[in-house]
């Protein structure tokens, strides 16, 4: 059987590998010169390459972990359990927090009890969230989809302080929308899987190398070992009924490929456009394509000395959100004028208000906040900076968005869907992308 995968992000690579494992002759086409999709870095004249967004995954991302192991890709940071530094701008307290090697949810007690800026009475109330999720059957989680996450958490006794100090840092970074605009079903899933499933579930994993260097060469090697034919700079422009095969895909340059089955591992909007060229539509694809997108903005800082108090720092209630000491994570050393420079990044999710702010303005504003919050930053000299923006980083996980996400199958025989925007149960994450690719390949096998 000939299989064609359109799209070389994590979903497309995962689908191609799974189809090859099933014995299909697989071709993967990708319009970009590299693999990885939105997991990518861009050239920088001073730093070499910088990521368009700081990607983080957790110990609960089991399919992503298996995918990376197969491709022999290692993270720069692999925690056994959650460890982070919390810097509270309201209280001025900075603490290093570490989960315990205890059964869930007891493993989080040392984190919650020492969380700066959260009174004991509110810590006790967080147990209501754990109890509610433990008593919620997985099949009923979808009932929370139309409910805003903030309203759901408020119904469980979480006040504004708990929202700002505890829930927003985790949920906004995972779902990439503000809590009042976030599906409670996705928020519940993130809390259940990432925080309450066990001590290792919330452990952080972070790449050290730039994302393109981290993913592209190993993906090429892994596809080659599996016998997948790879065609880069190949932009799919149209679908049609095939001749000897069921499907025909035509490139923008007019080249045609035929296949028994096709996996469209493209963005929802691109998938809708391709379906339209075949004279068909899928209602859920249309609904997913109509979901607004949500941006992520990153500020990369290159200083003459390190200034963060740990490799991963949360700043609850601050516009800084999350900060990462890239040099401490094992990122390649940099130098300017023969002097060493240290790379840190500020990751800003749900960045609707920042995506169009001028780079100089944004840099000045955020660097000033770093100097206010971290004493070492006041002694540091900023040698270089770079703002990267991913305007359509994820779909906006609004209340009700779950009903707009299609599964891997379509009404067209032999045509399947993949991508983190499809119905994986996860927000738009690397784990969701890999799951979607495998789900599309397994659905093809079942058919």
C-alpha positions in Angstrom: 0.0 0.0 0.0 1.3 3.5 -0.9 0.7 6.1 1.8 1.3 9.8 1.5 1.7 12.1 4.5 1.3 15.8 3.9 3.1 17.9 6.5 6.4 17.3 8.3 5.7 18.5 11.8 5.6 16.1 14.8 2.2 14.8 13.7 3.3 14.1 10.2 6.6 12.4 11.2 4.7 10.3 13.8 2.1 9.2 11.2 4.8 8.4 8.7 6.8 6.2 11.1 3.6 4.4 12.3 2.5 3.7 8.7 6.0 2.4 7.8 5.9 0.1 10.8 2.6 -1.3 9.3 4.4 -2.1 6.1 3.2 0.8 3.9 5.4 2.5 1.3 5.4 6.0 2.7 6.2 9.3 1.2 6.3 12.4 3.4 6.1 15.9 1.8 6.8 19.1 3.6 6.8 22.6 2.2 9.5 23.9 4.5 13.3 23.1 4.1 13.3 21.4 7.5 11.1 19.1 9.6 9.5 20.0 12.9 6.6 22.3 11.9 6.0 25.0 14.6 8.8 23.4 16.7 11.4 25.4 15.0 14.2 27.9 15.4 15.1 30.9 13.2 18.5 32.4 12.3 19.8 35.3 14.5 22.8 37.4 13.3 24.3 37.4 16.8 23.2 34.3 18.5 23.1 31.9 15.6 19.6 30.5 16.0 16.8 31.1 18.5 13.6 29.2 19.1 10.3 30.8 18.0 8.9 29.6 21.4 10.2 27.8 24.5 8.9 24.2 24.2 8.4 22.2 27.4 7.0 18.8 28.0 6.1 16.7 31.0 6.7 13.3 32.3 3.1 12.5 31.5 3.8 13.0 27.8 4.3 9.2 27.3 3.8 9.0 23.5 6.1 12.0 22.9 8.7 10.4 25.1 8.5 7.1 23.1 8.7 9.1 19.8 11.8 10.9 21.0 13.4 7.7 22.2 12.9 6.1 18.9 14.6 9.0 17.2 17.4 9.1 19.8 16.5 12.6 20.8 17.4 13.6 24.4 16.2 16.7 26.4 18.7 19.0 28.0 16.7 18.8 31.3 15.0 15.6 32.4 13.6 15.8 35.9 12.5 12.8 38.0 9.8 14.9 39.6 8.7 18.5 39.4 11.3 21.1 40.4 11.2 24.8 39.8 11.9 28.2 41.3 9.0 30.5 42.1 9.7 34.2 42.2 6.8 36.1 43.6 6.9 39.8 42.6 4.1 40.7 45.1 5.9 39.4 48.2 9.5 39.6 46.9 10.0 36.0 48.0 11.9 33.5 45.8 11.8 29.8 46.7 13.1 26.6 45.1 10.3 24.0 45.2 10.5 20.3 44.7 7.8 17.6 44.6 8.2 14.7 47.0 8.6 11.0 46.1 5.1 10.2 47.5 1.9 8.9 46.0 -0.3 11.5 44.3 -1.5 14.0 45.3 0.8 13.9 48.4 3.8 14.5 46.2 2.7 18.1 45.7 2.4 18.9 49.4 6.0 20.3 49.7 5.4 22.5 46.6 2.0 23.8 47.8 3.1 24.4 51.5 6.1 26.5 50.4 4.5 28.2 47.4 5.2 32.0 48.1 2.3 34.3 48.3 -0.4 31.7 48.9 -2.0 31.6 52.4 -2.5 28.3 54.2 -6.3 28.5 54.0 -6.1 28.6 50.2 -3.7 25.7 50.1 -6.3 23.6 51.9 -8.9 24.7 49.3 -6.8 23.4 46.5 -7.6 19.9 47.8 -11.1 20.5 46.6 -9.9 20.6 43.0 -8.1 17.2 43.5 -11.2 15.7 45.1 -13.4 16.9 42.3 -11.2 15.5 39.6 -10.8 12.2 41.3 -14.6 11.8 41.4 -15.0 12.9 37.8 -15.3 9.9 35.4 -13.2 10.5 32.3 -16.2 10.1 30.1 -17.9 13.1 31.8 -14.9 15.5 31.4 -16.3 16.6 28.1 -19.3 18.1 30.0 -16.9 20.7 31.2 -16.0 21.8 27.7 -18.6 24.7 27.4 -17.6 26.0 30.9 -14.9 28.6 31.4 -12.0 27.3 33.4 -12.1 30.3 35.8 -15.8 29.7 36.6 -15.2 26.0 37.2 -12.3 26.7 39.6 -14.3 29.4 41.4 -17.0 26.8 41.9 -14.4 24.7 43.7 -13.5 27.5 46.1 -10.5 28.9 44.3 -10.3 32.7 44.8 -8.6 35.4 42.7 -5.3 35.0 44.6 -5.2 31.2 43.9 -6.0 31.9 40.3 -3.2 34.4 39.8 -0.6 32.7 42.0 -1.1 29.0 41.4 -3.5 28.0 38.5 -2.6 30.6 35.9 1.1 29.8 35.7 0.4 26.2 34.8 -2.8 26.4 32.8 -2.1 29.4 30.7 1.2 28.0 29.6 -0.4 24.7 28.7 -3.6 25.9 27.1 -2.3 29.3 25.7 -5.5 31.2 26.6 -6.6 33.2 29.7 -8.6 31.2 32.3 -11.8 33.1 31.6 -11.4 32.1 27.9 -10.3 28.5 28.4 -12.3 25.3 28.2 -12.6 23.8 31.7 -12.4 20.3 30.2 -8.9 21.0 28.9 -7.9 22.7 32.2 -9.2 19.7 34.1 -7.2 17.4 31.9 -4.0 19.3 32.3 -4.4 19.3 36.1 -5.3 15.6 36.3 -2.6 14.4 33.9 0.2 16.9 34.6 -0.2 17.5 38.4 -2.2 14.7 40.0 -1.3 11.6 38.0 1.9 10.9 40.0 5.3 12.3 41.1 6.9 11.9 37.7 3.9 13.2 35.7 4.7 16.9 36.2 8.5 16.5 35.9 9.8 19.0 33.3 11.7 18.1 30.2 13.3 20.8 28.1 15.4 20.8 24.9 18.9 22.3 25.2 19.7 22.7 21.5 17.7 25.0 19.3 14.5 23.3 18.2 15.4 22.8 14.5 18.8 21.4 15.5 17.1 19.2 18.1 14.5 17.7 15.8 15.3 18.0 12.1 18.4 15.8 11.8 17.1 13.0 14.0 13.7 13.0 12.3 15.4 12.8 8.9 17.6 9.9 10.1 14.6 8.1 11.7 12.4 8.4 8.6 15.3 7.1 6.4 15.8 4.1 8.7 12.1 3.3 8.3 12.2 3.6 4.5 10.1 6.7 4.3 10.8 8.8 1.2 11.1 12.5 2.2 10.5 15.4 -0.1 11.1 18.9 1.3 10.2 22.1 -0.4 7.1 20.3 -1.6 3.9 22.3 -1.0 0.6 20.4 -1.5 -1.8 22.6 -3.5 -4.7 20.3 -4.5 -6.3 16.9 -3.9 -8.1 14.9 -6.6 -9.4 11.5 -7.3 -6.5 9.3 -8.4 -6.2 7.0 -11.4 -4.6 3.7 -10.4 -4.6 4.8 -6.8 -7.4 6.3 -4.7 -5.9 9.7 -4.1 -3.9 12.2 -6.1 -2.0 15.1 -4.5 -0.7 17.9 -6.7 2.1 20.2 -5.7 2.2 24.0 -6.3 4.7 23.3 -9.1 2.4 20.8 -10.8 4.0 17.5 -9.7 1.5 14.8 -8.9 1.7 11.9 -6.4 -0.8 9.1 -6.1 -1.4 7.0 -3.0 -3.9 4.5 -1.6 -4.2 6.6 1.6 -3.3 10.1 2.5 -2.8 11.7 5.9 -3.2 15.4 6.0 -1.0 16.5 8.9 -1.4 20.2 8.1 -2.9 23.1 10.0 -6.7 23.2 10.2 -7.0 26.1 7.7 -4.6 24.4 5.2 -6.6 21.1 5.6 -9.8 22.9 4.8 -8.3 24.5 1.7 -7.0 21.2 0.4 -10.3 19.5 0.9 -12.0 22.3 -1.0 -9.8 21.6 -4.0 -11.3 18.1 -4.1 -14.8 19.6 -4.0 -15.6 18.4 -0.5 -15.7 19.6 3.0 -15.8 18.2 6.5 -18.0 20.1 9.0 -15.6 19.5 11.9 -12.6 20.6 9.9 -14.5 23.8 9.0 -15.3 24.3 12.7 -11.7 23.8 13.7 -10.4 26.1 11.0 -12.8 28.8 12.3 -11.4 28.6 15.8 -9.3 31.7 16.5 -5.6 31.2 17.0 -3.6 32.2 20.0 -0.1 33.7 19.9 3.1 33.0 21.9 5.9 35.6 22.2 9.4 34.9 23.4 12.2 37.3 24.5 15.7 35.9 24.2 18.2 37.7 26.5 22.0 37.4 26.1 23.8 38.8 29.2 27.4 39.0 30.4 26.5 36.8 33.4 23.6 34.5 34.5 20.9 36.2 36.4 18.1 33.7 37.0 17.9 31.8 40.3 17.3 28.4 38.6 17.0 26.8 35.2 13.2 27.1 35.3 11.5 30.0 37.0 7.8 30.9 37.4 6.8 34.4 38.1 3.2 34.3 39.2 1.3 37.5 38.7 4.0 39.0 36.6 4.0 39.7 32.9 7.2 37.7 32.8 5.2 34.4 33.3 8.0 31.8 32.8 11.7 32.2 32.4 14.4 29.7 31.4 18.1 29.8 31.9 19.1 28.3 28.5 22.8 28.2 29.4 22.1 26.2 32.5 20.1 23.8 30.5 23.2 22.9 28.4 22.6 25.2 25.5 25.7 25.8 23.4 28.0 28.5 24.7 27.9 31.9 23.0 30.5 34.6 22.9 30.5 38.2 21.7 33.8 40.0 21.1 35.5 37.1 22.6 33.6 37.4 25.9 31.1 34.7 27.1 27.4 35.5 27.0 24.6 33.7 28.8 21.3 32.9 27.1 17.9 33.3 29.0 14.4 33.3 27.6 11.1 34.7 28.7 8.1 32.7 27.5 4.8 34.6 27.2 1.7 32.6 26.4 -1.7 34.0 25.5 0.2 37.0 24.2 -2.6 38.7 22.3 -1.7 42.1 23.7 2.1 41.7 22.9 2.2 40.2 19.5 2.3 43.6 17.8 4.3 45.5 20.3 7.6 46.9 18.9 10.6 44.8 19.7 12.6 47.6 21.4 9.6 48.5 23.5 8.9 44.9 24.6 12.5 44.3 25.3 12.9 47.4 27.5 9.7 46.6 29.4 10.5 43.0 30.1 14.2 43.5 30.9 13.2 46.2 33.4 10.9 43.7 35.1 13.7 41.2 35.2 15.9 43.7 37.0 13.1 44.5 39.5 12.5 40.8 40.3 16.0 39.3 40.2 18.9 41.1 42.0 21.5 39.4 39.8 19.9 41.1 36.8 20.7 44.5 38.2 24.4 43.7 37.9 24.1 42.1 34.5 24.7 43.8 31.2 22.4 43.0 28.3 24.6 42.3 25.3 22.0 41.2 22.8 18.2 40.5 22.6 15.8 39.0 20.2 12.0 38.8 20.2 10.3 35.9 18.4 6.6 35.7 17.8 4.4 32.8 16.7 1.1 34.6 15.9 -0.8 31.3 15.3 1.1 29.1 17.8 -2.0 27.1 18.8 -5.8 27.1 18.4 -7.5 29.1 21.1 -8.9 26.6 23.5 -12.1 28.5 24.2 -15.0 27.0 26.0 -16.8 24.8 23.5 -13.7 24.3 21.3 -13.7 20.5 22.1 -16.8 20.0 19.9 -14.9 21.6 16.9 -12.0 19.2 16.9 -12.4 16.2 14.5 -11.0 12.8 15.0 -8.6 11.2 12.6 -11.2 9.8 10.1 -13.1 11.6 7.4 -16.0 10.8 5.1 -13.6 10.2 2.3 -12.2 6.6 2.1 -8.5 6.5 2.7 -8.2 10.2 3.8 -7.1 10.9 7.4 -6.4 13.9 9.6 -3.6 14.6 12.0 -2.4 17.6 13.9 -2.5 19.0 17.5 -5.8 20.7 16.6 -7.5 17.4 16.1 -9.3 15.7 19.0 -6.5 14.2 21.0 -7.9 15.1 24.5 -4.8 17.3 24.9 -4.3 21.0 24.3 -2.2 22.0 21.3 1.0 20.5 22.5 3.9 18.3 21.2 2.3 15.3 23.0 -1.0 16.0 21.2 0.7 16.3 17.8 2.4 12.9 18.2 -0.8 11.3 19.5 -2.7 12.6 16.5 -0.2 11.2 14.0 -0.3 7.8 15.5 -4.1 7.9 15.7 -4.4 8.7 12.0 -2.0 5.8 11.1 -3.9 3.4 13.3 -7.2 4.5 11.9 -5.8 3.8 8.4 -4.8 0.4 9.5 -8.2 -0.3 10.9 -9.8 0.6 7.6 
